Amino acid sequence: MNHYICPCCGYPELTAPAYTDASFVGLVRGLSAPYCVHFGMPSYEVCPCCGFEFGYDDEPGTSSPTTFEQFLAEWIAEGMPWFDPSKRPRLWSLKQQLADAAKGPP
């Protein structure tokens, strides 16, 4: 089974690419939301780590679209609660996850 990296927090085990044109292989920084403009249709998957929903949190609607940087900063400020705590590795470190994601896939 293929795994994909969350472009927001670097979680390495998404079940589908966050967007159809998954030309990125790690963190995405410096682009404006909505990300479908840059990467095609979103998966609407919710990252089990940070809780970012691709195509929902970054799409304009009833509120302003959120960039990955904004979402990550807010999530960290809230204490980094896992969206799905059952997926959290025992010795998890956000610093290590972000560093690994910045390198891209192994």
N, C-alpha and C positions, 0 to 999 in steps of 0.2 A: 504494500500500500504506500502510495506517495504521501509525503507530508510537505506542507508549505509553511513559510515563515510569515508571521503577522507583521505587516509593514508598520504597525504602530508601536508594539512593545517587543517584538522579536520572538514571541512564542514560536517554537519550531515545529509544532505538530498540528497545524490547521489541516482539515481534511480536504480542502479545495483551495485553489488560488483565490485570493481576496477579490480579484477582478479578472475578467476573461483574458486580457492581454497581460499576462503575468510576466512581463519582460524584466521586472525587478526581482531580485532574489534575496532581499533583505529589507532593512529599514528604508522607509521613504521619508525624506525630509526636504523642506524648501519648496514644496508645491502647494498651490491653493486647492481647497476643496470646492466643489465635489471632485472626487478622484476618478469618476467614470469618464470625465473629459480627457484625462490622461491615459487611463488604463482599460477602458471598456466597461462592460456590464459588471456590476458587483455581484458577489456570491450571496450576500445577505447572511452569511455565516457570522456567528458571534464568537469572538476570540474567547476561549475558556479562561485565559489569564486576565487580560485587561477589560474585557467586556465590550470592545469596540465592535459595532455591527457595520460591516462593509455595505455601503449603499443606504444606510439609514442615518448614522451619526454624521456622515460627511455630506449628505444631500440637503439642499435647502428645502424647507417645508414650513412647519409652524415655528421653527427657531432658526437661527443662523447656522450654517454648516460649520462643523468643527474639524480643524486640521488634526493630523496625527500628533503633532507637537503639543497642541492645546489639550487634547484628550489625555495624553500621557502625563502632562504636568498636573492636571486635575486629579487623575487617578493616583499619582504618587502623593499628592497633597492629602488625599482621603485615606492614606495608609496602605495603598496597594491591595485592596480586597480582591481576591480571585472571584471571577464570575462563576466558575465551576471549581470549587475547592478540591473536588475529588481528582482533578487533573494536575494539581500542584505537586511537583517532585519534592521528595523529602528534604533535600539540601538545596532548595531553590534559591537563586540569587538574581535579582533584577540586573545588577551590574554585570554579572557574567552573561546573562541572557542577551543583553544589549550588545556586549562586546562580541559574542558569538555571531549574532545576527549581522553586525556590521561587516564581518568577514565573508558572509554569504554561506551557501551550503558547503558541507565537507567535500 
